[in-house]
Amino acid sequence: MAMPPPAIPPIGLGGGRGRSMRRAAGDAGVQRTNDDAQATKMSCASLGYFSDGVLPLLARCPPSRKPPLINRGTWARHAAMRQVTTDFVAACLQHAQQQQQQQQQAANAEGGNSSPAEASAGAQQESSSIDSSSSSSVSQSVCQVVSLGAGSDSSWFSLQQQGWGLLPAVHYIELDYQEMVAKKARSLLASEQLLALLPDGTTATTELAGPRYSLVGADLRHLEQLEAALHRAGFDARLPTLYLAECVLIYLEPGEAARLLAAAAARAAGGGGCAAVAIYEQTRPDDAFGATMIANLEARGCPLRSVGSVPRPASQEARLAAAGWAAAAAADMAAVYHGRSSGSGSGSSSGAAGGCGGWLRPFWCGERGRIERLELLDELEEWRLMQEHYCLALGVTGQGCSWLAEGLQLDQLRALGS
Ligand SMILES: C[S@@+](CC[C@H](N)C(=O)[O-])C[C@H]1O[C@@H](n2cnc3c(N)ncnc32)[C@H](O)[C@@H]1O
């Protein structure tokens, strides 16, 4: 039987000046987690796990080589979040194009302008163009990605540098503490290479706002700040929106994380649009490995404040449902990477949902084969144990948004988690 999760001592509780000083100290600790995240990503990029030429221009830490166990876990995190992002954009484009075709067909039927055969040929041409990663037909935003606690993350710049053809379909909005945003804005403005990647029409001060990339500051614990920041970025509640929460909600108090998720679901309902959320964070705090993981982070001044409220992938699903997300799915990263295990520590898979037994699509499965040859990993049991302590949770909400749940493979992820 599972042990109850350990109580996580609240930090920063109390009153008056002492409270705000402890809060500020906690903020510095959580902001430093960004340096750790970027250091592990830089280690991966320098060893060829994935390519990211802009990360060294944005990250605030010197390059260092991490152990193979960490590199492989960081690659799995990168693959999962990148797959969600690219699948989301592709699904949005396809949906927008289908809607356009339906409207066109309805107009044609009314005006009698073209034959059904002509209309259908046009539709096929349109849908095949979105499969191309170098599609040149994309010219305006059909969806938004909101990266919560983005830190120095380089995803948008990296995709832009690599010339990912669907990127112009997205308005990508990054959010973090005001001071983190100001530092990132300074790095961006100081680099000719990064400046050249920014699209025309982007304005820059201590924040950036533009039609395709925005960087705005807010404390995610204060929803009114968050709403104001989204407004400054030009957020459009009518557009399908993906919220990325990569190692961020876990640093909020349970009630703060729940309110943030509920506000995102309500925003979609208010605007009549579809929304998705992807959460990657630690899980299973209540076994020996989990307790050590928590103690280590707490000792470094960045406690995992909400991990006790979502101690299992299933509790991530329950949290999303309680926050008003219509569909939710979650699985630990061992299942995402390998599929459902027939025995703990075996490294084997039972051939669950997607390619290579897990949830990753064929492209990432191919990459998985490649990166596993980059560095020898002997500690397979430790690898599996570590991945069982991270999870991926997805949620989708909005009227008529089943196309989005399909595009993100929610059912497949749920099957791996159950
Ligand atoms: C572990 S880092 C992750 C950065 C990025 N998402 C990634 O995975 O590379 C956590 C980030 O969340 C941000 N963060 C944590 N709590 C926040 C809050 N209350 N408001 C705004 N940002 C916050 C931190 O400043 C930090 O940049």
The ligand as an SDF file (V2000), in Angstrom:
LIG
                    3D

 27 29  0  0  0  0  0  0  0  0999 V2000
   13.1310   25.0650  -13.1440 C   0  0  0  0  0  0  0  0  0  0  0  0
   12.9810   26.5920  -13.9460 S   0  0  0  0  0  0  0  0  0  0  0  0
   12.2760   26.0430  -15.4650 C   0  0  0  0  0  0  0  0  0  0  0  0
   12.5440   26.9620  -16.6120 C   0  0  0  0  0  0  0  0  0  0  0  0
   11.9580   26.4800  -17.9400 C   0  0  0  0  0  0  0  0  0  0  0  0
   10.5370   26.2510  -17.8430 N   0  0  0  0  0  0  0  0  0  0  0  0
   12.6520   25.2240  -18.3560 C   0  0  0  0  0  0  0  0  0  0  0  0
   12.1190   24.1260  -18.1330 O   0  0  0  0  0  0  0  0  0  0  0  0
   13.7530   25.3120  -18.9120 O   0  0  0  0  0  0  0  0  0  0  0  0
   11.5740   27.3280  -13.1130 C   0  0  0  0  0  0  0  0  0  0  0  0
   11.2440   28.7110  -13.6190 C   0  0  0  0  0  0  0  0  0  0  0  0
    9.9680   29.0830  -13.0890 O   0  0  0  0  0  0  0  0  0  0  0  0
   10.0420   30.4260  -12.6770 C   0  0  0  0  0  0  0  0  0  0  0  0
    9.0390   30.6630  -11.6070 N   0  0  0  0  0  0  0  0  0  0  0  0
    8.8670   29.9320  -10.4940 C   0  0  0  0  0  0  0  0  0  0  0  0
    7.9110   30.4810   -9.7240 N   0  0  0  0  0  0  0  0  0  0  0  0
    7.4590   31.5710  -10.4000 C   0  0  0  0  0  0  0  0  0  0  0  0
    6.4930   32.5650  -10.1120 C   0  0  0  0  0  0  0  0  0  0  0  0
    5.7860   32.5490   -8.9740 N   0  0  0  0  0  0  0  0  0  0  0  0
    6.2850   33.5350  -11.0180 N   0  0  0  0  0  0  0  0  0  0  0  0
    7.0010   33.5880  -12.1630 C   0  0  0  0  0  0  0  0  0  0  0  0
    7.9420   32.6900  -12.4790 N   0  0  0  0  0  0  0  0  0  0  0  0
    8.1730   31.6860  -11.6000 C   0  0  0  0  0  0  0  0  0  0  0  0
   11.4610   30.6020  -12.1710 C   0  0  0  0  0  0  0  0  0  0  0  0
   11.8690   31.9550  -12.1160 O   0  0  0  0  0  0  0  0  0  0  0  0
   12.2460   29.7700  -13.1760 C   0  0  0  0  0  0  0  0  0  0  0  0
   12.6530   30.5320  -14.2870 O   0  0  0  0  0  0  0  0  0  0  0  0
  1  2  1  0
  2  3  1  0
  2 10  1  0
  3  4  1  0
  4  5  1  0
  5  6  1  0
  5  7  1  0
  7  8  2  0
  7  9  1  0
 10 11  1  0
 11 12  1  0
 11 26  1  0
 12 13  1  0
 13 14  1  0
 13 24  1  0
 14 15  1  0
 14 23  1  0
 15 16  2  0
 16 17  1  0
 17 18  1  0
 17 23  2  0
 18 19  1  0
 18 20  2  0
 20 21  1  0
 21 22  2  0
 22 23  1  0
 24 25  1  0
 24 26  1  0
 26 27  1  0
M  CHG  2   2   1   9  -1
M  END
$$$$
